Amino acid sequence: MAITPRRPMSAKDAAEALFKPVKKPIAPAVERQAVPKTREMVTLKIDSDVLAHFQSAGPGWQERMNATLRAAMNDKG
């Protein structure tokens, strides 16, 4: 077993030890389960004519677009 001295050998070693960065363990990423029936804000690029089609019927266009996307998702699955 190697015996390590209680104090650094020199004042320079002591000073360098004080300024050495402390290595913190990296916290693991926490993956949260999606809560059912919640909405997420996203940024999406859509052709302007598609956006105009959904907005032309007035307020609620985002819900109509969501319903259309859901129907397309359910048709494939």
N, CA and C atoms as a LAMMPS dump frame, in Angstrom:
ITEM: TIMESTEP
0
ITEM: NUMBER OF ATOMS
231
ITEM: BOX BOUNDS ff ff ff
-5.0000000000000000e+02 5.0000000000000000e+02
-5.0000000000000000e+02 5.0000000000000000e+02
-5.0000000000000000e+02 5.0000000000000000e+02
ITEM: ATOMS id mol type element x y z
1 1 1 N 0.826 -1.164 0
2 1 2 C 0 0 0
3 1 3 C 0.883 1.243 0
4 2 1 N 0.566 2.16 -0.893
5 2 2 C 1.367 3.378 -0.981
6 2 3 C 0.907 4.362 0.087
7 3 1 N 1.87 4.957 0.741
8 3 2 C 1.561 5.95 1.761
9 3 3 C 1.643 7.319 1.106
10 4 1 N 0.56 8.075 1.191
11 4 2 C 0.552 9.419 0.618
12 4 3 C 0.76 10.413 1.749
13 5 1 N 1.549 11.447 1.492
14 5 2 C 1.796 12.431 2.543
15 5 3 C 0.531 13.221 2.838
16 6 1 N 0.395 13.665 4.074
17 6 2 C -0.773 14.431 4.483
18 6 3 C -0.771 15.822 3.872
19 7 1 N 0.379 16.358 3.613
20 7 2 C 0.496 17.685 3.028
21 7 3 C 1.207 17.575 1.687
22 8 1 N 0.885 18.471 0.763
23 8 2 C 1.624 18.48 -0.507
24 8 3 C 3.101 18.75 -0.251
25 9 1 N 3.923 18.338 -1.176
26 9 2 C 5.368 18.462 -1.024
27 9 3 C 5.85 19.912 -1.057
28 10 1 N 5.173 20.764 -1.818
29 10 2 C 5.648 22.146 -1.924
30 10 3 C 4.456 23.103 -1.904
31 11 1 N 4.777 24.378 -1.728
32 11 2 C 3.726 25.396 -1.722
33 11 3 C 3.082 25.51 -3.102
34 12 1 N 3.862 25.291 -4.149
35 12 2 C 3.331 25.344 -5.513
36 12 3 C 2.3 24.237 -5.715
37 13 1 N 2.61 23.026 -5.255
38 13 2 C 1.665 21.914 -5.374
39 13 3 C 0.38 22.205 -4.596
40 14 1 N 0.52 22.831 -3.433
41 14 2 C -0.648 23.172 -2.626
42 14 3 C -1.521 24.188 -3.348
43 15 1 N -0.901 25.195 -3.962
44 15 2 C -1.655 26.22 -4.684
45 15 3 C -2.346 25.626 -5.901
46 16 1 N -1.659 24.766 -6.619
47 16 2 C -2.265 24.139 -7.795
48 16 3 C -3.426 23.237 -7.386
49 17 1 N -3.314 22.577 -6.254
50 17 2 C -4.396 21.716 -5.782
51 17 3 C -5.636 22.534 -5.439
52 18 1 N -5.442 23.761 -4.943
53 18 2 C -6.579 24.613 -4.612
54 18 3 C -7.347 25.063 -5.849
55 19 1 N -6.642 25.248 -6.96
56 19 2 C -7.283 25.749 -8.174
57 19 3 C -7.668 24.656 -9.156
58 20 1 N -7.445 23.41 -8.786
59 20 2 C -7.828 22.306 -9.653
60 20 3 C -9.355 22.217 -9.677
61 21 1 N -9.954 22.116 -10.876
62 21 2 C -11.414 22.052 -10.934
63 21 3 C -11.936 20.766 -10.284
64 22 1 N -13.038 20.907 -9.595
65 22 2 C -13.661 19.759 -8.948
66 22 3 C -14.524 19.055 -9.982
67 23 1 N -14.356 17.752 -10.102
68 23 2 C -15.149 16.987 -11.056
69 23 3 C -16.442 16.554 -10.38
70 24 1 N -17.543 17.094 -10.909
71 24 2 C -18.851 16.724 -10.389
72 24 3 C -19.416 15.602 -11.257
73 25 1 N -20.04 14.627 -10.637
74 25 2 C -20.636 13.573 -11.457
75 25 3 C -21.791 14.133 -12.283
76 26 1 N -21.899 13.67 -13.509
77 26 2 C -22.957 14.122 -14.394
78 26 3 C -24.248 13.414 -14.011
79 27 1 N -25.268 14.201 -13.761
80 27 2 C -26.562 13.629 -13.379
81 27 3 C -27.19 12.96 -14.599
82 28 1 N -27.748 11.791 -14.42
83 28 2 C -28.375 11.123 -15.567
84 28 3 C -29.61 11.9 -16.029
85 29 1 N -29.844 11.865 -17.328
86 29 2 C -31.008 12.553 -17.88
87 29 3 C -32.27 11.834 -17.422
88 30 1 N -33.223 12.618 -16.993
89 30 2 C -34.481 12.05 -16.523
90 30 3 C -35.48 12.129 -17.663
91 31 1 N -35.957 10.981 -18.081
92 31 2 C -36.945 10.952 -19.152
93 31 3 C -38.324 10.84 -18.519
94 32 1 N -39.123 11.856 -18.747
95 32 2 C -40.453 11.868 -18.16
96 32 3 C -41.446 11.225 -19.12
97 33 1 N -42.389 10.53 -18.555
98 33 2 C -43.459 9.944 -19.352
99 33 3 C -44.394 11.061 -19.802
100 34 1 N -44.873 10.944 -21.023
101 34 2 C -45.831 11.935 -21.523
102 34 3 C -47.152 11.747 -20.802
103 35 1 N -47.7 12.845 -20.355
104 35 2 C -48.988 12.813 -19.68
105 35 3 C -50.063 12.757 -20.763
106 36 1 N -50.981 11.793 -20.686
107 36 2 C -52.013 11.709 -21.72
108 36 3 C -52.884 12.957 -21.755
109 37 1 N -53.328 13.28 -22.937
110 37 2 C -54.246 14.408 -23.166
111 37 3 C -53.633 15.761 -22.799
112 38 1 N -52.327 15.903 -22.972
113 38 2 C -51.696 17.206 -22.767
114 38 3 C -51.232 17.726 -24.117
115 39 1 N -51.029 18.998 -24.184
116 39 2 C -50.581 19.636 -25.424
117 39 3 C -49.161 20.136 -25.23
118 40 1 N -48.375 20.073 -26.299
119 40 2 C -47.016 20.598 -26.274
120 40 3 C -46.902 21.706 -27.302
121 41 1 N -46.172 22.746 -26.935
122 41 2 C -45.931 23.827 -27.872
123 41 3 C -44.744 23.432 -28.747
124 42 1 N -44.941 23.51 -30.057
125 42 2 C -43.885 23.154 -31.001
126 42 3 C -43.771 24.235 -32.061
127 43 1 N -42.661 24.206 -32.765
128 43 2 C -42.476 25.056 -33.925
129 43 3 C -42.521 24.135 -35.135
130 44 1 N -43.33 24.485 -36.109
131 44 2 C -43.562 23.608 -37.245
132 44 3 C -43.608 24.449 -38.514
133 45 1 N -42.92 23.993 -39.543
134 45 2 C -42.967 24.694 -40.826
135 45 3 C -44.016 24.016 -41.699
136 46 1 N -45.001 24.794 -42.129
137 46 2 C -46.104 24.297 -42.931
138 46 3 C -46.217 25.189 -44.159
139 47 1 N -46.58 24.595 -45.277
140 47 2 C -46.803 25.394 -46.482
141 47 3 C -47.874 26.447 -46.197
142 48 1 N -47.691 27.636 -46.769
143 48 2 C -48.59 28.748 -46.47
144 48 3 C -50.022 28.468 -46.915
145 49 1 N -50.202 27.725 -48.018
146 49 2 C -51.565 27.438 -48.451
147 49 3 C -52.265 26.455 -47.509
148 50 1 N -51.502 25.529 -46.895
149 50 2 C -52.085 24.604 -45.925
150 50 3 C -52.509 25.378 -44.682
151 51 1 N -51.658 26.266 -44.225
152 51 2 C -51.987 27.086 -43.059
153 51 3 C -53.202 27.967 -43.341
154 52 1 N -53.257 28.567 -44.528
155 52 2 C -54.386 29.423 -44.898
156 52 3 C -55.682 28.616 -44.923
157 53 1 N -55.614 27.365 -45.376
158 53 2 C -56.811 26.517 -45.412
159 53 3 C -57.384 26.318 -44.008
160 54 1 N -56.527 25.994 -43.045
161 54 2 C -57.004 25.756 -41.685
162 54 3 C -57.443 27.055 -41.011
163 55 1 N -56.754 28.159 -41.28
164 55 2 C -57.1 29.432 -40.653
165 55 3 C -58.332 30.077 -41.283
166 56 1 N -58.696 29.669 -42.495
167 56 2 C -59.811 30.311 -43.195
168 56 3 C -61.157 30.087 -42.491
169 57 1 N -61.276 29.011 -41.716
170 57 2 C -62.535 28.732 -41.011
171 57 3 C -62.627 29.487 -39.688
172 58 1 N -61.611 30.263 -39.36
173 58 2 C -61.662 31.081 -38.153
174 58 3 C -60.985 30.441 -36.956
175 59 1 N -61.296 30.957 -35.765
176 59 2 C -60.66 30.451 -34.548
177 59 3 C -60.882 28.948 -34.385
178 60 1 N -59.903 28.311 -33.76
179 60 2 C -59.96 26.863 -33.567
180 60 3 C -59.188 26.099 -34.633
181 61 1 N -58.432 26.832 -35.463
182 61 2 C -57.73 26.171 -36.556
183 61 3 C -56.677 25.191 -36.051
184 62 1 N -56.079 25.478 -34.878
185 62 2 C -55.066 24.561 -34.35
186 62 3 C -55.709 23.241 -33.93
187 63 1 N -56.896 23.313 -33.345
188 63 2 C -57.599 22.097 -32.955
189 63 3 C -58.002 21.291 -34.184
190 64 1 N -58.45 21.997 -35.237
191 64 2 C -58.819 21.298 -36.483
192 64 3 C -57.596 20.64 -37.112
193 65 1 N -56.475 21.326 -37.086
194 65 2 C -55.254 20.747 -37.647
195 65 3 C -54.836 19.524 -36.828
196 66 1 N -54.959 19.619 -35.509
197 66 2 C -54.621 18.489 -34.637
198 66 3 C -55.536 17.297 -34.935
199 67 1 N -56.82 17.561 -35.119
200 67 2 C -57.76 16.487 -35.417
201 67 3 C -57.439 15.817 -36.745
202 68 1 N -57.053 16.616 -37.741
203 68 2 C -56.68 16.07 -39.048
204 68 3 C -55.428 15.205 -38.934
205 69 1 N -54.442 15.675 -38.19
206 69 2 C -53.223 14.893 -37.992
207 69 3 C -53.507 13.602 -37.213
208 70 1 N -54.386 13.689 -36.216
209 70 2 C -54.756 12.498 -35.454
210 70 3 C -55.463 11.473 -36.335
211 71 1 N -56.361 11.955 -37.217
212 71 2 C -57.06 11.044 -38.115
213 71 3 C -56.069 10.368 -39.057
214 72 1 N -55.098 11.113 -39.565
215 72 2 C -54.083 10.527 -40.444
216 72 3 C -53.244 9.502 -39.673
217 73 1 N -52.955 9.788 -38.426
218 73 2 C -52.176 8.869 -37.596
219 73 3 C -52.966 7.576 -37.347
220 74 1 N -54.261 7.699 -37.058
221 74 2 C -55.087 6.526 -36.777
222 74 3 C -55.359 5.699 -38.024
223 75 1 N -55.393 6.323 -39.205
224 75 2 C -55.611 5.585 -40.459
225 75 3 C -54.443 4.676 -40.78
226 76 1 N -53.232 5.106 -40.426
227 76 2 C -52.036 4.307 -40.732
228 76 3 C -51.814 3.206 -39.71
229 77 1 N -52.251 3.409 -38.471
230 77 2 C -51.958 2.478 -37.386
231 77 3 C -53.005 1.495 -37.229
